[in-house]
Amino acid sequence: MKLSYQPYRLKFKKPGGTSRGVLFEKLTYLIRLQLFDGSETEFFGESGLFKGLSAEDHPGYEQKLIAACEIFNESGSIDLKKLNEFPSIQFGVEQILKQLKNFQGKKTDDDFNPILFPSKFTEGKDGIKINGLIWMGEVDFMKSQIKEKLKQNFTCLKLKIGVNWNEEKEILKSLRNEFSESELELRVDANGGFSFEQSQTVLNELAELKIHSIEQPIKAGQVQETAKLCETTPTPIALDEELIGVFYPEEKKKLLEAIKPQYIILKPSLIGGWQGSEEWISVAERQNTGWGITSALESNIGLNAIAQWAYTLNNPMPQGLGTGSLFENNFHSRLKLQNDQLYFL
């Protein structure tokens, strides 16, 4: 067996706007395991480094990838705990180990869409309800995205906000005037775009519009301020970026006990894959904090791994998954959208 990696740049069909800036491409890393079994069997995983956001975004990243491959090639395995502080590498290797464990000696016909967690989902008999993501941009651009999602019969939309709140608020108002809370669930994601002072006003205005929740209203790292907001907010708050860089179970427990958020949003590529995410879920459920799964601009390789696992968790909330349609050079995917349900077909 030989484990190796290669960088891959995903190119957006249209620029993706957030309060952190506009994205034109997304660097990711493909993990490849070759089995010298005479059948040219290969397994692929994805280490979805997120430049400017991942805790491991520093010069030592590729050196760690090289070291992980060397350890695996010498011993035939690797302890995932030794990759705790490199969560996307941890997730990429985790995908490989899962495929190796499942391997029955028969080469798959589709290397990029392996069945990792057999279920009604992978049999094509059941789907995952997802939210429709609305990227930030000019008002007309956001409205066109909303129109398209509503046409596709989405009943839950998540809007990126935090650049021009007055305009963003008007968009939310128009949606709420047209659709009641029971007809259309609205979520927003600020990506830390508001100040502590501004967010207090925003939270009240969101409550008036019956918004389901807001992700990361202020920048991560402001634990006391975020705790104050969560204690008094009329609009449920979900932690997202706040979870990044918190690697160990005791640290996770300490953070959630300090802030007491209403929700946490789990991005496996940023928090240690399935294993790291399940640690967060365990802590959250002990203190009655809600949780949801979302992707973080992975290619279809990583998205497939997240979706199959997410289905096994039986969370009835709409999840933050997609079909990889944002990128012009993505890999073939069996993930297909039918209305607001994601299927593996």
N, C-alpha and C positions, 0 to 999 in steps of 0.2 A: 504493500500500500504506500501511496505517497500523497501527503497533504501539501497544498500550495495555495497561493492567493494571487489575485491581480486587481489593480484599481480599475474602476469603470465609472465613466461620467454619464449620468442620466441627463438628458437635455429636455427642458420643459417645452411643450408645444406653445404655451402662452406663459409669460412671466407670472410667478406667484407672489402676490403682495401680502406682507404681514407688517406688524408694527416694528419689526426688526429690520425691515428692508425688503427689497424685491429680489426674488430668486430666479435665475436664468438656467442654472444647472445644479446638479446635486452629485457630489462625489460619493461613491460607495465602493465597497471591496467585496469581491466574490471569493468564496472559499471553495476549493475543489479537491475532492478526494478521488484518486484513481485506484481502482483495484486491478491488480495484474492477474486477472482470472481467466484470460483468454477470450472474454466477451466484451472487453473495453468498457466495463462498468464504471460509471462515474457518478458521484454525488456532489451536489452543489448546495452551499449555504451562502448567506449574505451577512457581512458585517457592515451594518449601515451607519458608518460614521456620519455625524451631522456637523459640518464645519460651523464654528461659532456658537454651537449649542452643547455638543457632547462634552462630558467631563474629561474624556480622554483625548480631546482635540489638542494635542501638543506634539512636538517633534519626535517623541519616543514611540509614536503609534505604530509605524511600520516595523520598527525594531521588535516590538512586542508580537506583531503578526509573524515575523520571521522566527522568533523564539518559540512561539506556539507550534508552528509547523515542524520545527526541528525536534521539539519534545515528542510530538505525536509520531513522527517518522522513526524516532529511535525506540519508542516504547509501545506504539500501537494504540495509545490512548493519551488522555490528558485530564488532570483534575480541574474541573471548571472553577472551583473555588480560588485557584491560583490566578484566575483571570478576572476576579471581582472588580478590580479598579479599571478594567477595560471592558465595559458592559457590552459594546457592540461586537467585540471579538468573542466574548463569552457566548453571545447569542449565535454568532455564525458557526462556532465550533459545536455548540449545542445542537444545531440543526444537522450537522454532519454525523454526530454521535447517535442521534435518533434514527437517522436513515441506516446507519451501520447496524444498529440493534435490530431494526425491523427487517433487514435484508434476509431474504430466503433463498439466495443463490440464483435468482432469476432477474435478468436485466430488465429494467423498466423501459417502456417505449417513450417516456417523456421525462427527461432528466430534470427539467425545470419545474415540474409540478408533481413531486413525489407525494404519496399518501403517507403522512406522518402520524395522524391520529384518526384511525378508521372510525367512522360514525355515519349517521344518516346524512350528515353534511357532505362527506366525501363520496357517499353513494348517490348524491344528487337528489335526495328525497326531502331535504329540509334546507332552509336558508337562514341567514343571519340578518336581522333588521339593522340597517345602518342609517346614519344621518347624512344629509347632503351638505357638503362643505362649500361655503361661499367665500372666495378669496377677496381680499381687500383690493380696492382700486377706485377709479372714478365712479361716481354714483351710477351712471348709465351702465358701466361694466358690471357692477354688483347687481343691479336690477336685472340685467340680462341673464346672469347666472341663476338668480332666484327664479325667474320665469321658466328657465330650462328645467330646474329641479322640480318645480311644482308640476310642470308638464309630465315629468317622469313619475309623478305620484308619490313624491317624498312627503312624509308626515312629520319629519323632524329636520330642521335646518340648523346649521351652526355657522355663524357669521364671524369672520375675523374683524375685530374692531380695535380702536386705540390710536388712530391717526387724526381723524376729524370727527369727534364725537357728535357734534351737532348734526352733521350730515348723516352719520351712521344711525343716530337716534331717529331721524325722520324716516329712514328706511324701515326700521323696526316698527315705528308707529303705523306706517302704511300697511305693513304686513298684519299687524294685530287688528287694525280696523277692518281688514278683509277676512281674516281668519281668527276664530276664537281659540282660546288656550286648548280646548279639547280637539279642535280640528288640526291645529298646527303647533307642534312643540318648537320653541325657539331657544337656542343656546347661543352664547357668544364666547369668543376667545380673544382676550386682550393681549396675550403674550407679554404681560408686564408693561403695557403701554400707558398706564395711568399713574399719577403720583398718589401717595397715600391720601392727601387732602381731596384731590379730585375724585378719587374712587368712591369716597363716602357719598358724594352727590350722585355719581353714576349708579351706584348700587340701589339707591332709592328710586331713581328714574327707571331702572330696569324692572324693579318690583311693580311699579305702576303699569308696566307693559306685560306683566306676567311672564317674564323670562324664566326659563327653567333653571339656568345656572350660568355663571361666568367663570371661565378658566383664567387663572393667574392675573387678577386685576392689576397687581403691582409687581415690580421686579422681584425675582427670587433673592433669598438671602436676608430679607427683612422679616425675621421670624416674629418679633414682638408686634410689629405693625400688622402683619397678616393675621396673627392671632386675635388682635383687637377687632379687625374687620369681620372675621369669622364669628366672633362672639355676638356681634350686634347686627349683622347684615340681614336685610329683609329679602335678599336674593342669594340663594345658595352659592357658595364659592367652591370651586374645584382647584386643587393644586395640580400643577403640571410641571413646569420648569423647576419648581421647588424640590422635586424629588430627585433631580439629576445630581449626581455626585454624592449621594447618600448610599453607600455600598453595603453596609452590614446590618443585620437584623436589629441589633440593639439601637443603632443610630436611627433606623426607620421608626421604631417604637417611640423613641424619644421625640422625634420631630412631630409625629402625629399627635402625641399626647400634649405637646406644647402648643400646637396651632389649633387642633380640633376642627379640621375642615369638614364641610358637608360631603364633599366628594374628593376622590383622587383620580387622576387620569393616567393610565399606565401605557407607556410606549416601550415595548420590550427592547428595541435597539438601543435605547438610552438608559435603561435601568437593569440590564443584566439578563435579558431574554425571558424565557418561561420561568426559570428558577427564581430570578430576581423579582419578577412580577408577582409570583405566587407568595413570596415573602411579604410584599406590600399588602396583598389581599388578605393574608392571614392577620396582619396587624390591624388593618382597617376594619375588618369584620368584628374583631374583638371590641372595638370602641364604636360600633354602629356607624361607621363612615361608609358612604356609598362609593362605588368604584366603577370604572368603565375602561375598555381597551381601545386604543387607537394606534394607527400606524404612524410612521414618521418619515414619509417620503422614501420608503424603500422601493426597490425594484419589485417586480412580481414574484421573485424568488422569496424575498423576505415577507412580502405580503401574504403569500400562500402559507408560510409557516405561522404567521400571526393569526390568520383567519381560522385555520383548522384547529388550532389550540383554543382560540376564543370561543368557538362553538361548544367545546367540551365543558365550559364553565357555566353554561346555562344562565347567563345574565340576561334578563328580559329587556334591559335598556337598549335603545339604539346605539350601536357601537360606531366608533370612528374609523371605519375601514372603507376601502375603495376598490377600484378595478385596475389601478395602474395606468389609467388613461391619460394622466397628466403628461407623460413622457413620450417623445417621438421615437426613442430607441430602446423601448422596454422589451422584455422577453415575453414569449408566448405564455398566455395564462389561461387556465381553465376556470378562473373566477369570472362569473358573469352576473350582470345586474338585471333583475326582473322587478320592475317598480322600485321599491326601496329595500328589496331583499337581495342579499349577496348569495349566489349559489356556486357550487363547484361542479361543473358539468363537462 
